[in-house]
């Protein structure tokens, strides 16, 4: 299972923090919303 949490700055979503490895909940990373949008296009 992969989970995540939004990163909010000045009341606007700017990215997300997400789990990298399912078996290691201490390993996370952040990704900017622009990168997510570009990947979805």
Secondary structure, 3 states (H helix, E strand, C coil): CCCEEEEEECCEEEEEEEEEECCEEEEEEEEEHHHHHHHHC
